[in-house]
């Protein structure tokens, strides 16, 4: 059994986490409103988060395969995890992705910069100008999607491939 395989085990484990008082009160009141125990709400939150971050569980997802995930969670990952550019570089490229999936350090830095700095950097990049949008986040997404040729989720949850005519109508 390698380090990524886990035996099927339904045994529950006790885990300790630190929460500030306002978060604990919010969990308590949410659980009360849902008529469930706090522990059930914590398990739901962990389950939900792990499902949303599923690409990080898949060893086949490397390099640019991870970009949609990090674009979606850009603000949350930066705010709550404090990831640095070298950490992200290792996450994206540490498992030696194929050359076409390699994510450049300049593009990784875009994921960490504040919105106004991202806009300034994109304005200076000739390859980003054709994807220019009024909304900086949309512009960053369009630039990375075009450069790395990954699929984007449509509003209805289906994936749209680059070059798909319906992508223009869904992306606005």
C-alpha positions in Angstrom: 0.0 0.0 0.0 1.5 3.4 -1.0 1.2 6.6 1.1 -1.8 7.8 -1.0 -3.9 4.7 -0.4 -6.0 4.6 2.7 -7.6 1.5 4.1 -11.4 1.7 4.2 -12.0 2.5 7.8 -15.3 3.9 9.2 -13.8 4.5 12.6 -14.2 8.1 13.6 -11.3 10.0 15.1 -11.3 12.9 17.5 -9.7 16.0 16.1 -9.0 19.3 17.9 -9.4 22.6 16.1 -9.0 26.2 17.3 -11.8 28.6 16.5 -12.3 32.2 17.5 -15.4 32.8 19.6 -17.5 34.4 16.8 -16.9 31.3 14.6 -17.9 29.0 17.4 -21.1 31.0 18.1 -21.9 30.9 14.4 -21.5 27.2 14.2 -23.6 26.7 17.4 -26.4 28.9 16.1 -26.3 27.3 12.6 -26.5 23.9 14.1 -29.4 24.9 16.3 -31.2 26.4 13.4 -30.7 23.2 11.4 -31.7 21.1 14.4 -28.5 19.1 14.3 -25.6 18.6 16.7 -22.5 20.9 16.3 -20.4 17.8 15.5 -22.6 17.0 12.6 -22.2 20.5 11.2 -18.4 20.2 11.5 -18.4 16.9 9.7 -20.6 18.3 7.0 -18.2 21.3 6.6 -15.2 19.1 6.3 -16.9 16.7 3.9 -18.1 19.7 1.8 -14.7 21.3 1.7 -12.9 18.1 0.7 -15.4 17.5 -2.1 -14.8 21.1 -3.4 -11.0 20.5 -3.2 -11.2 17.1 -4.8 -8.5 17.8 -7.4 -5.9 18.0 -4.7 -6.8 14.3 -3.8 -6.2 13.2 -7.4 -2.5 12.5 -8.1 -3.2 12.8 -11.9 -4.2 16.5 -11.4 -1.0 18.4 -11.8 0.1 21.7 -13.2 -2.5 23.6 -15.0 -5.1 21.0 -14.1 -5.2 22.7 -10.7 -5.7 26.3 -12.0 -9.5 26.2 -12.0 -9.5 25.2 -8.4 -7.1 27.9 -7.3 -8.9 30.5 -9.3 -12.2 29.6 -7.7 -10.7 29.7 -4.2 -8.2 32.4 -4.8 -9.3 34.8 -2.0 -10.1 32.1 0.5 -6.9 30.2 0.1 -4.8 33.4 0.3 -6.7 34.8 3.3 -7.0 31.6 5.4 -4.0 29.5 4.4 -1.5 32.3 3.6 0.1 30.3 0.8 3.3 31.8 -0.6 4.4 31.7 -4.3 7.0 29.0 -3.7 4.4 26.8 -2.0 2.0 27.2 -4.9 4.8 26.6 -7.4 5.5 23.3 -5.7 1.8 22.4 -5.6 1.4 23.1 -9.3 4.7 21.9 -10.6 6.2 19.7 -7.9 5.1 16.4 -9.4 6.8 17.2 -12.7 3.8 17.9 -15.0 4.1 17.6 -18.7 5.6 20.7 -20.3 2.2 21.9 -21.6 0.8 21.7 -18.0 3.7 23.6 -16.4 2.4 26.8 -14.7 4.8 29.7 -14.8 5.9 31.6 -11.6 4.5 34.8 -13.1 1.1 33.3 -13.5 1.3 31.8 -10.0 2.0 35.3 -8.6 -1.2 36.5 -10.2 -3.1 34.2 -7.9 -1.6 35.8 -4.8 -1.7 39.5 -5.7 -4.5 41.8 -4.6 -7.1 42.6 -7.3 -5.7 46.1 -8.3 -2.2 44.6 -8.7 -3.5 41.8 -10.8 -5.2 44.3 -13.1 -1.9 46.3 -13.4 0.1 43.2 -14.2 -2.4 42.0 -16.8 -2.4 45.4 -18.5 1.4 45.0 -18.9 1.1 41.6 -20.5 0.6 41.6 -24.3 -0.8 38.0 -24.2 -3.4 39.0 -21.6 -4.8 42.0 -23.5 -7.0 40.1 -26.0 -9.0 38.6 -23.0 -9.4 42.0 -21.3 -12.6 42.3 -19.2 -14.0 45.1 -17.0 -14.0 42.7 -14.0 -10.5 41.8 -13.0 -11.3 38.3 -11.7 -13.0 37.5 -15.0 -10.1 38.9 -16.9 -7.6 36.8 -14.9 -9.7 33.7 -15.4 -10.0 34.3 -19.2 -6.3 34.9 -19.5 -5.3 31.8 -17.7 -8.0 29.7 -19.4 -6.8 30.8 -22.8 -3.1 30.3 -22.0 -3.4 26.9 -20.3 -6.4 25.6 -22.3 -8.4 24.3 -19.4 -12.2 23.8 -19.4 -14.4 26.3 -17.5 -17.5 25.4 -15.6 -20.6 26.8 -17.2 -23.4 28.3 -15.2 -25.4 25.1 -15.3 -22.4 23.1 -14.0 -21.4 21.5 -17.4 -17.8 22.0 -18.5 -17.1 24.1 -21.6 -14.0 23.5 -23.6 -11.9 26.2 -25.0 -13.1 27.0 -28.5 -16.7 25.8 -27.8 -19.0 28.4 -29.3 -21.4 28.1 -26.4 -18.5 29.3 -24.1 -18.9 32.8 -25.5 -22.6 33.0 -24.7 -22.1 31.5 -21.2 -19.1 33.7 -20.4 -20.8 36.9 -21.6 
